[in-house]
Amino acid sequence: MALHYNYKECNLDGVSDQVITEMIYCTMVIEIGHFTEKNIKEVFYRISIAEMFNGCPFHYEPKTFKSILADMDLLKKFIGLKTNSGNTPMRKWFSKKLKEQQILDAREEKLKNAKR
């Protein structure tokens, strides 16, 4: 399925095209397709959690290694962003991420044991 998006309602003055593109694609990872005043904290938490599972930020400041996307001031500029990536409840999303991590951990352990 193609990713469709609309950010006409966002106030993205001073936000680079690269960051806009990354945030749009990030909606597929965090499974929130509409950023609102009501859910913007959850967007922040999901980006932070996803980056934790990933092992590093998706996009970071080279000098400080601080996440660019997990920044509340930046996220507030994206209020109004809409994509067709769906809106999965937090509990279901987090459970899915834990299962994915368990699968990755099991694969890594299997590879480690195969090298011995």
KATAFEN-V297880 format. One record per backbone hydrogen bond with DSSP energy under -0.5 kcal/mol. NH is the residue of the N-H (numbers start at 1). CO is the residue of the C=O. If there is no record, write none. Layout:
BEGIN
nh:NH co:CO
nh:NH co:CO
END
This chain:
BEGIN
nh:4 co:2
nh:6 co:82
nh:10 co:7
nh:11 co:77
nh:12 co:10
nh:15 co:12
nh:16 co:14
nh:20 co:16
nh:21 co:17
nh:22 co:18
nh:23 co:19
nh:24 co:20
nh:25 co:21
nh:26 co:22
nh:27 co:23
nh:27 co:24
nh:28 co:25
nh:29 co:25
nh:30 co:26
nh:31 co:27
nh:32 co:27
nh:33 co:86
nh:35 co:81
nh:36 co:34
nh:40 co:36
nh:43 co:39
nh:44 co:40
nh:45 co:41
nh:46 co:42
nh:47 co:43
nh:48 co:44
nh:49 co:45
nh:50 co:46
nh:51 co:47
nh:52 co:48
nh:53 co:49
nh:54 co:50
nh:55 co:51
nh:56 co:51
nh:61 co:66
nh:65 co:61
nh:68 co:59
nh:69 co:59
nh:71 co:69
nh:75 co:71
nh:76 co:72
nh:77 co:73
nh:77 co:74
nh:78 co:74
nh:78 co:75
nh:79 co:76
nh:80 co:35
nh:81 co:78
nh:82 co:6
nh:83 co:33
nh:84 co:4
nh:88 co:31
nh:93 co:89
nh:94 co:90
nh:95 co:91
nh:96 co:92
nh:97 co:93
nh:98 co:94
nh:99 co:95
nh:100 co:96
nh:101 co:97
nh:102 co:98
nh:103 co:99
nh:104 co:100
nh:105 co:101
nh:106 co:102
nh:107 co:103
nh:108 co:104
nh:109 co:105
nh:110 co:106
nh:111 co:107
nh:112 co:108
nh:113 co:109
nh:114 co:110
nh:115 co:111
nh:116 co:112
nh:116 co:113
END
